[in-house]
Amino acid sequence: MAEYPSLHMIIDGEKVSGGGRRTFDVVNPVTGEPIGALPLAEAADLDRALEVAEKGFRIWRKSTPQQRAAVLQGAARLMMERQEDIARIATMEQGKPLAESRIEVMMNVGLFNFYAGECFRLYGRELVRPEGMRSTVRHEPVGPVAAFAPWNFPIGNPGRKLGAPVAAGCSVILKCAEETPASALAVLQCLLDAGLPKEVGQAVFGVPDEVSRHLLGSPIIRKLSFTGSTAVGKHLAKLAADNMQRTTMELGGHGPVLVFGDADLDKALDTAVAGKYRNCGQVCVSPTRFIVEENVFERFRDGFIERARKVKVGDGLEDGTQMGPMANPRRPEAMDRLIGDAKSRGAKLGHGGERIGNRGFFYAPSVLSEIPLDAEIMNEEPFGPVALINPFKGEEDMIAEANRLPYGLAAYAWTGDAGRQRRLATEIEAGMVGINSHMIGGADAPFGGVKWSGHGSEDGPEGVLACMVTKTVHEA
């Protein structure tokens, strides 16, 4: 069994930890007790990281596709070899079941291997011109990238933030969530051990606003990649605007799930319940607002409650655990506030709605139904283990509810009507739509949202191109 490692930053290939600097206590969400002290960056550390990243970009932009692919494939192999250790570290600092952490490692393996192939597919094109003239379109790496990753997927988010710049030929400064540093460091270490030049990939931690203002205030940074809340994303976009830095923003969601009377309800329920309580509901694409056709509403609601009661909650390192604790003390507090507000407005609590035990951050799988649309939880992303189930008359009303909010990350629908499936694919406002399935991601598929859920894409060819600029060259 892996022990929780000592913590550090990685700047210019050095493990930076001492010096009497400020620290942050990393907490095990199962117990609520500290398991590590994380050193936080000072301004001098960030200046050094910026200087090194500028040097790293000059090195890596000249690398060959073969060199970049070899590093990514090598890192993928190392992650497979280290899967158990990395997964256990992630579970210790974030709380999710070990089985989910193992899957997260393999998601990175698949993404890095896909990006290795993309290194050879960054095609430009030649335009049709009269004889004696030549015009070409080419893609070039954008420059040093500042990449900010949250705590909910402590392995996968850093993998996305690191993999795309490396494939594109950029250097990258990673600042992941201070709550889950060791997972991110493990991913970066795989890249470095696979031959990534030390100047190309660095990791810093610190007071988030201090770090973001310092990095984005530098003209060295040419690109911002951020995954997190809409509020923070808007703030960072304003900072990035001062230096006209390109941005990829994967922000919050409030996933609608449209369930029609002609759907396979048992399959929909089995899939939706597993998806809802995955990672304790702390997933930006989590199915959240269940918009159910009224003729099957009661059957769907009762089936959801029945299944929610059977979810086994416990320590993510223990066999059989299906849902671990929430990641930090802020999340149970938010659940109490949002569920309490909904109940005060007349919503019906079918299950849960309370904390479990007297230590750690455990919260019961919860089900609310018949919730007024003005309740906070119907308008604010709950980011927790609560399903919201409401009846609606038919397709038009259901689509209107799905599109009511300013969020548009992921949406889901369950129906056996082929014509309706095509209409929903067109009319639902979301960056990703799952029809009769909750599988909306893949290494080769772009991942991103619309409206307040952000812009740009990660994964797929689009994820690499997001770290590149387009140049047109005209020759006579």
C-alpha positions as semicolon CSV with decimal commas, in nm:
position;residue;x (nm);y (nm);z (nm)
1;M;0,000;0,000;0,000
2;A;0,133;0,343;-0,100
3;E;0,212;0,590;0,172
4;Y;0,126;0,953;0,124
5;P;0,442;1,115;-0,016
6;S;0,627;1,424;0,096
7;L;0,515;1,731;-0,098
8;H;0,706;1,982;-0,306
9;M;0,693;2,203;-0,613
10;I;0,887;2,123;-0,930
11;I;1,071;2,423;-1,075
12;D;1,343;2,374;-1,335
13;G;1,356;2,006;-1,246
14;E;1,421;2,073;-0,877
15;K;1,194;1,961;-0,594
16;V;1,130;2,283;-0,403
17;S;1,000;2,245;-0,048
18;G;1,201;2,409;0,232
19;G;1,308;2,759;0,314
20;G;1,057;2,846;0,584
21;R;0,792;2,925;0,324
22;R;0,416;2,920;0,382
23;T;0,247;2,581;0,377
24;F;-0,100;2,436;0,318
25;D;-0,234;2,135;0,509
26;V;-0,351;1,855;0,280
27;V;-0,637;1,671;0,452
28;N;-0,766;1,314;0,420
29;P;-1,143;1,360;0,362
30;V;-1,217;1,029;0,533
31;T;-1,090;1,156;0,868
32;G;-1,067;1,531;0,823
33;E;-0,709;1,511;0,953
34;P;-0,396;1,651;0,782
35;I;-0,176;1,404;0,594
36;G;0,081;1,641;0,444
37;A;0,217;1,995;0,439
38;L;0,238;2,154;0,094
39;P;0,488;2,435;0,033
40;L;0,339;2,744;-0,129
41;A;0,513;2,957;-0,389
42;E;0,645;3,304;-0,325
43;A;0,681;3,566;-0,598
44;A;1,043;3,469;-0,654
45;D;0,943;3,108;-0,719
46;L;0,690;3,216;-0,980
47;D;0,940;3,446;-1,148
48;R;1,184;3,159;-1,169
49;A;0,918;2,928;-1,312
50;L;0,830;3,186;-1,577
51;E;1,192;3,232;-1,675
52;V;1,239;2,857;-1,704
53;A;0,915;2,814;-1,902
54;E;1,033;3,075;-2,153
55;K;1,356;2,877;-2,196
56;G;1,162;2,550;-2,212
57;F;0,945;2,677;-2,494
58;R;1,250;2,767;-2,703
59;I;1,371;2,408;-2,653
60;W;1,047;2,217;-2,702
61;R;0,903;2,411;-2,996
62;K;1,195;2,271;-3,200
63;S;1,132;1,911;-3,091
64;T;1,032;1,659;-3,356
65;P;0,699;1,476;-3,359
66;Q;0,897;1,162;-3,282
67;Q;1,046;1,319;-2,968
68;R;0,713;1,444;-2,838
69;A;0,541;1,115;-2,911
70;A;0,816;0,917;-2,737
71;V;0,777;1,123;-2,419
72;L;0,398;1,087;-2,417
73;Q;0,408;0,713;-2,486
74;G;0,679;0,665;-2,226
75;A;0,476;0,855;-1,966
76;A;0,173;0,640;-2,050
77;R;0,375;0,323;-1,987
78;L;0,505;0,458;-1,656
79;M;0,153;0,549;-1,543
80;M;0,041;0,195;-1,614
81;E;0,332;0,058;-1,413
82;R;0,261;0,300;-1,127
83;Q;-0,118;0,276;-1,151
84;E;-0,180;0,134;-0,805
85;D;0,042;0,382;-0,624
86;I;-0,098;0,683;-0,811
87;A;-0,457;0,564;-0,760
88;R;-0,410;0,513;-0,386
89;I;-0,255;0,857;-0,345
90;A;-0,551;1,014;-0,527
91;T;-0,800;0,831;-0,309
92;M;-0,615;0,933;0,007
93;E;-0,622;1,304;-0,077
94;Q;-0,952;1,330;-0,267
95;G;-1,170;1,051;-0,126
96;K;-1,311;0,879;-0,434
97;P;-1,325;0,497;-0,440
98;L;-1,002;0,328;-0,543
99;A;-1,172;0,171;-0,844
100;E;-1,255;0,518;-0,978
101;S;-0,898;0,637;-0,920
102;R;-0,764;0,340;-1,116
103;I;-0,994;0,427;-1,405
104;E;-0,869;0,785;-1,390
105;V;-0,510;0,668;-1,432
106;M;-0,612;0,469;-1,738
107;M;-0,794;0,771;-1,880
108;N;-0,459;0,950;-1,877
109;V;-0,287;0,653;-2,037
110;G;-0,538;0,657;-2,322
111;L;-0,514;1,033;-2,365
112;F;-0,134;1,040;-2,371
113;N;-0,122;0,760;-2,625
114;F;-0,378;0,938;-2,841
115;Y;-0,188;1,266;-2,819
116;A;0,130;1,081;-2,915
117;G;-0,042;0,993;-3,241
118;E;-0,167;1,349;-3,286
119;C;0,194;1,471;-3,289
120;F;0,208;1,326;-3,643
121;R;-0,132;1,463;-3,749
122;L;-0,091;1,837;-3,692
123;Y;-0,152;1,897;-4,059
124;G;-0,165;2,233;-4,233
125;R;-0,282;2,280;-4,590
126;E;-0,174;2,435;-4,918
127;L;-0,415;2,675;-5,082
128;V;-0,491;2,683;-5,456
129;R;-0,291;2,966;-5,613
130;P;-0,178;3,071;-5,966
131;E;0,147;2,927;-6,096
132;G;0,446;3,087;-5,931
133;M;0,265;3,160;-5,604
134;R;0,233;2,946;-5,291
135;S;0,012;2,995;-4,985
136;T;0,021;2,754;-4,692
137;V;-0,160;2,731;-4,361
138;R;0,039;2,592;-4,071
139;H;-0,008;2,527;-3,699
140;E;0,259;2,634;-3,452
141;P;0,280;2,601;-3,073
142;V;0,127;2,901;-2,898
143;G;0,396;2,942;-2,632
144;P;0,427;2,887;-2,256
145;V;0,097;2,770;-2,104
146;A;-0,040;2,841;-1,756
147;A;-0,262;2,547;-1,664
148;F;-0,492;2,549;-1,362
149;A;-0,655;2,221;-1,254
150;P;-0,917;2,153;-0,982
151;W;-0,936;1,883;-0,716
152;N;-1,227;1,669;-0,834
153;F;-1,023;1,461;-1,083
154;P;-0,677;1,487;-0,929
155;I;-0,515;1,260;-1,189
156;G;-0,719;1,325;-1,503
157;N;-0,729;1,704;-1,487
158;P;-0,349;1,740;-1,458
159;G;-0,316;1,486;-1,739
160;R;-0,526;1,701;-1,969
161;K;-0,342;2,017;-1,868
162;L;0,001;1,863;-1,930
163;G;-0,064;1,633;-2,225
164;A;-0,193;1,887;-2,475
165;P;0,088;2,146;-2,438
166;V;0,353;1,873;-2,451
167;A;0,201;1,730;-2,771
168;A;0,176;2,076;-2,926
169;G;0,537;2,174;-2,852
170;C;0,467;2,416;-2,567
171;S;0,612;2,449;-2,220
172;V;0,367;2,445;-1,929
173;I;0,343;2,567;-1,570
174;L;0,085;2,356;-1,386
175;K;-0,095;2,483;-1,079
176;C;-0,335;2,220;-0,959
177;A;-0,557;2,238;-0,653
178;E;-0,368;2,259;-0,327
179;E;-0,605;1,994;-0,183
180;T;-0,475;1,726;-0,423
181;P;-0,110;1,800;-0,507
182;A;0,054;1,457;-0,490
183;S;-0,162;1,311;-0,770
184;A;-0,064;1,590;-1,007
185;L;0,302;1,563;-0,914
186;A;0,291;1,191;-0,991
187;V;0,159;1,259;-1,342
188;L;0,422;1,525;-1,413
189;Q;0,693;1,296;-1,277
190;C;0,595;1,029;-1,528
191;L;0,652;1,280;-1,810
192;L;0,986;1,391;-1,669
193;D;1,098;1,032;-1,616
194;A;0,998;0,958;-1,976
195;G;1,241;1,223;-2,103
196;L;1,051;1,553;-2,098
197;P;1,312;1,828;-2,059
198;K;1,300;1,972;-1,710
199;E;1,242;2,322;-1,844
200;V;0,925;2,216;-2,028
201;G;0,704;2,093;-1,740
202;Q;0,684;2,257;-1,397
203;A;0,441;2,249;-1,104
204;V;0,377;2,527;-0,855
205;F;0,129;2,568;-0,570
206;G;0,019;2,874;-0,379
207;V;-0,260;3,110;-0,283
208;P;-0,473;3,077;-0,599
209;D;-0,536;3,445;-0,665
210;E;-0,171;3,531;-0,604
211;V;-0,049;3,265;-0,844
212;S;-0,301;3,342;-1,117
213;R;-0,239;3,717;-1,107
214;H;0,137;3,667;-1,115
215;L;0,145;3,416;-1,399
216;L;-0,120;3,583;-1,614
217;G;0,036;3,922;-1,550
218;S;0,348;3,807;-1,734
219;P;0,380;3,845;-2,112
220;I;0,574;3,517;-2,110
221;I;0,247;3,325;-2,070
222;R;0,067;3,297;-2,404
223;K;-0,215;3,062;-2,313
224;L;-0,440;2,991;-2,013
225;S;-0,609;2,654;-1,966
226;F;-0,853;2,644;-1,675
227;T;-1,096;2,390;-1,536
228;G;-1,314;2,501;-1,247
229;S;-1,612;2,711;-1,144
230;T;-1,780;2,964;-1,370
231;A;-1,717;3,246;-1,123
232;V;-1,342;3,182;-1,110
233;G;-1,333;3,126;-1,486
234;K;-1,484;3,468;-1,551
235;H;-1,229;3,625;-1,316
236;L;-0,937;3,454;-1,489
237;A;-1,069;3,547;-1,834
238;K;-1,058;3,913;-1,731
239;L;-0,698;3,876;-1,612
240;A;-0,600;3,699;-1,934
241;A;-0,756;3,977;-2,141
242;D;-0,492;4,227;-2,029
243;N;-0,220;4,035;-2,215
244;M;-0,460;3,893;-2,476
245;Q;-0,371;3,541;-2,370
246;R;-0,565;3,266;-2,544
247;T;-0,797;3,074;-2,316
248;T;-0,956;2,733;-2,286
249;M;-1,227;2,735;-2,019
250;E;-1,397;2,418;-1,895
251;L;-1,636;2,559;-1,638
252;G;-1,937;2,456;-1,431
253;G;-2,244;2,268;-1,540
254;H;-2,591;2,173;-1,421
255;G;-2,646;1,859;-1,626
256;P;-3,006;1,809;-1,746
257;V;-3,129;1,454;-1,804
258;L;-3,444;1,425;-2,016
259;V;-3,633;1,101;-1,950
260;F;-3,923;1,024;-2,185
261;G;-4,203;0,776;-2,138
262;D;-4,078;0,553;-2,420
263;A;-3,733;0,508;-2,260
264;D;-3,599;0,186;-2,111
265;L;-3,649;0,307;-1,754
266;D;-3,458;0,032;-1,579
267;K;-3,152;0,095;-1,796
268;A;-3,191;0,470;-1,753
269;L;-3,215;0,434;-1,375
270;D;-2,921;0,197;-1,340
271;T;-2,706;0,425;-1,554
272;A;-2,822;0,752;-1,401
273;V;-2,782;0,647;-1,038
274;A;-2,430;0,521;-1,099
275;G;-2,348;0,842;-1,283
276;K;-2,506;1,069;-1,026
277;Y;-2,311;0,934;-0,728
278;R;-1,982;0,883;-0,913
279;N;-1,714;1,081;-0,732
280;C;-1,981;1,181;-0,479
281;G;-2,146;1,397;-0,745
282;Q;-1,838;1,619;-0,766
283;V;-1,824;1,603;-1,144
284;C;-1,875;1,894;-1,382
285;V;-2,074;1,670;-1,620
286;S;-2,271;1,500;-1,343
287;P;-2,635;1,421;-1,428
288;T;-2,823;1,653;-1,194
289;R;-3,161;1,787;-1,312
290;F;-3,380;1,492;-1,406
291;I;-3,650;1,625;-1,638
292;V;-3,901;1,341;-1,647
293;E;-4,210;1,305;-1,865
294;E;-4,503;1,311;-1,623
295;N;-4,651;0,975;-1,724
296;V;-4,341;0,795;-1,589
297;F;-4,240;1,045;-1,320
298;E;-4,348;0,848;-1,013
299;R;-4,198;0,523;-1,139
300;F;-3,868;0,694;-1,218
301;R;-3,855;0,883;-0,887
302;D;-3,934;0,576;-0,680
303;G;-3,681;0,365;-0,871
304;F;-3,414;0,628;-0,817
305;I;-3,479;0,642;-0,443
306;E;-3,472;0,263;-0,418
307;R;-3,132;0,250;-0,586
308;A;-2,991;0,547;-0,392
309;R;-3,062;0,367;-0,066
310;K;-2,840;0,077;-0,175
311;V;-2,530;0,287;-0,251
312;K;-2,252;0,182;-0,013
313;V;-2,075;0,486;0,131
314;G;-1,736;0,450;0,300
315;D;-1,361;0,485;0,287
316;G;-1,252;0,479;-0,076
317;L;-0,967;0,240;0,009
318;E;-1,206;-0,025;0,144
319;D;-1,338;-0,300;-0,081
320;G;-1,697;-0,256;-0,191
321;T;-1,718;0,119;-0,137
322;Q;-1,930;0,277;-0,410
323;M;-1,914;0,637;-0,291
324;G;-1,650;0,801;-0,074
325;P;-1,661;1,123;0,125
326;M;-1,685;1,467;-0,026
327;A;-1,346;1,620;-0,090
328;N;-1,340;1,904;0,162
329;P;-1,553;2,058;0,441
330;R;-1,697;2,322;0,207
331;R;-1,900;2,067;0,011
332;P;-2,115;1,917;0,295
333;E;-2,184;2,272;0,408
334;A;-2,304;2,359;0,057
335;M;-2,524;2,047;0,048
336;D;-2,689;2,140;0,378
337;R;-2,754;2,493;0,253
338;L;-2,893;2,398;-0,088
339;I;-3,105;2,104;0,027
340;G;-3,234;2,304;0,324
341;D;-3,339;2,588;0,094
342;A;-3,516;2,348;-0,143
343;K;-3,708;2,183;0,143
344;S;-3,812;2,523;0,279
345;R;-3,964;2,601;-0,061
346;G;-4,166;2,279;-0,070
347;A;-3,936;2,024;-0,232
348;K;-3,981;1,663;-0,122
349;L;-3,680;1,480;0,023
350;G;-3,693;1,115;-0,084
351;H;-3,364;1,007;0,066
352;G;-3,050;1,146;0,228
353;G;-3,016;1,517;0,290
354;E;-2,778;1,473;0,582
355;R;-2,418;1,405;0,675
356;I;-2,303;1,057;0,770
357;G;-2,100;0,999;1,087
358;N;-1,913;1,247;1,301
359;R;-1,578;1,261;1,125
360;G;-1,461;1,330;0,773
361;F;-1,681;1,475;0,501
362;F;-1,933;1,199;0,432
363;Y;-2,276;1,290;0,294
364;A;-2,566;1,060;0,217
365;P;-2,677;0,996;-0,142
366;S;-2,972;1,233;-0,169
367;V;-3,286;1,261;-0,382
368;L;-3,511;1,566;-0,407
369;S;-3,828;1,580;-0,614
370;E;-4,093;1,833;-0,712
371;I;-3,851;2,119;-0,652
372;P;-3,966;2,474;-0,733
373;L;-3,763;2,627;-1,013
374;D;-3,674;2,926;-0,796
375;A;-3,494;2,707;-0,540
376;E;-3,121;2,780;-0,528
377;I;-3,032;2,420;-0,609
378;M;-3,224;2,440;-0,938
379;N;-3,009;2,732;-1,048
380;E;-2,673;2,681;-0,874
381;E;-2,453;2,382;-0,953
382;P;-2,478;2,162;-0,640
383;F;-2,156;1,968;-0,715
384;G;-2,255;1,696;-0,475
385;P;-2,449;1,369;-0,430
386;V;-2,800;1,501;-0,489
387;A;-3,044;1,419;-0,771
388;L;-3,319;1,668;-0,860
389;I;-3,627;1,503;-1,014
390;N;-3,921;1,700;-1,156
391;P;-4,217;1,609;-1,382
392;F;-4,287;1,785;-1,714
393;K;-4,567;1,753;-1,967
394;G;-4,382;1,674;-2,287
395;E;-4,094;1,728;-2,524
396;E;-4,128;2,103;-2,576
397;D;-4,142;2,181;-2,204
398;M;-3,860;1,939;-2,130
399;I;-3,627;2,096;-2,385
400;A;-3,713;2,441;-2,254
401;E;-3,616;2,335;-1,901
402;A;-3,294;2,175;-2,023
403;N;-3,196;2,505;-2,188
404;R;-3,329;2,735;-1,914
405;L;-2,999;2,787;-1,732
406;P;-2,691;2,971;-1,864
407;Y;-2,489;2,649;-1,830
408;G;-2,427;2,420;-2,125
409;L;-2,160;2,159;-2,054
410;A;-2,316;1,811;-2,070
411;A;-2,675;1,697;-2,120
412;Y;-2,837;1,355;-2,139
413;A;-3,158;1,211;-2,280
414;W;-3,336;0,879;-2,268
415;T;-3,583;0,794;-2,544
416;G;-3,656;0,516;-2,790
417;D;-3,787;0,754;-3,059
418;A;-3,523;0,793;-3,335
419;G;-3,675;1,116;-3,464
420;R;-3,676;1,265;-3,118
421;Q;-3,314;1,162;-3,069
422;R;-3,216;1,371;-3,373
423;R;-3,424;1,668;-3,255
424;L;-3,268;1,657;-2,909
425;A;-2,917;1,638;-3,053
426;T;-2,990;1,961;-3,240
427;E;-3,198;2,156;-2,989
428;I;-3,025;2,092;-2,656
429;E;-2,773;2,367;-2,582
430;A;-2,467;2,181;-2,458
431;G;-2,114;2,104;-2,566
432;M;-2,173;1,731;-2,517
433;V;-2,495;1,530;-2,537
434;G;-2,540;1,167;-2,439
435;I;-2,846;0,989;-2,580
436;N;-2,935;0,662;-2,408
437;S;-2,585;0,672;-2,265
438;H;-2,382;0,868;-2,012
439;M;-2,053;0,799;-2,193
440;I;-1,974;1,144;-2,329
441;G;-1,594;1,149;-2,309
442;G;-1,307;0,980;-2,485
443;A;-0,945;1,050;-2,569
444;D;-1,042;1,116;-2,930
445;A;-1,352;1,327;-2,853
446;P;-1,349;1,701;-2,777
447;F;-1,458;1,785;-2,423
448;G;-1,601;2,131;-2,353
449;G;-1,910;2,343;-2,311
450;V;-2,103;2,647;-2,429
451;K;-2,257;2,952;-2,262
452;W;-2,139;2,992;-1,900
453;S;-1,983;2,645;-1,915
454;G;-1,691;2,786;-2,107
455;H;-1,531;2,767;-2,449
456;G;-1,266;2,569;-2,627
457;S;-1,205;2,197;-2,599
458;E;-0,977;1,949;-2,429
459;D;-0,911;1,596;-2,559
460;G;-0,935;1,495;-2,920
461;P;-0,744;1,673;-3,197
462;E;-0,907;1,993;-3,075
463;G;-0,725;1,964;-2,742
464;V;-0,385;1,984;-2,910
465;L;-0,490;2,255;-3,157
466;A;-0,607;2,464;-2,859
467;C;-0,236;2,496;-2,771
468;M;-0,141;2,611;-3,120
469;V;-0,179;2,920;-3,335
470;T;-0,264;2,927;-3,704
471;K;-0,023;3,102;-3,939
472;T;-0,071;3,164;-4,310
473;V;0,240;3,205;-4,527
474;H;0,215;3,360;-4,874
475;E;0,511;3,322;-5,114
476;A;0,563;3,465;-5,461
